[in-house]
Amino acid sequence: QVRLVESGGGSVQPGGSLRLSCVAPRAITSVFSPLEMGWYRQAPGDQRELVATIAPDFSTVYADSVKGRFTISRDNSRKRVLLQMNSLKPEDTGVYYCNAQRGGSNDWGQGTQVTVSS
């Protein structure tokens, strides 16, 4: 099991930017590097949905709704995954969760709130 800690959420006006960070403070690099890392979000009343993932080989997948606006990256030496969010829209509002997967393991962070509103 990998403990994940998110930070960087907050309130921003439409068109603004935020950067989310997810760290695995107790993992060693050899444990973190093979993990498939991702960001998911959940709006009130909705199901949790994929935002972006980054594989151990640094290949990425994005939801259509965030392509061209969000960028996911990872720094294995710091055991960290970032989500840079630009041109934010009100529909990006929700709780953003960090996720780590490998084989049968599937771990989640506690979530960080992102609110986009004028």
Buried (B, 14 or more C-beta within 10 A) or exposed (E): EBEBBBEBBEEBEEEBEBEBBBBBEEBEEEBBEEBBBBBBBBBEEEEBEBBBBBBBEEEBBBBEEBEEBBBBBBEBEEBBBBBBBBEBBEEBBBBBBBBBBBEEEEBBBEBBEBBBEE
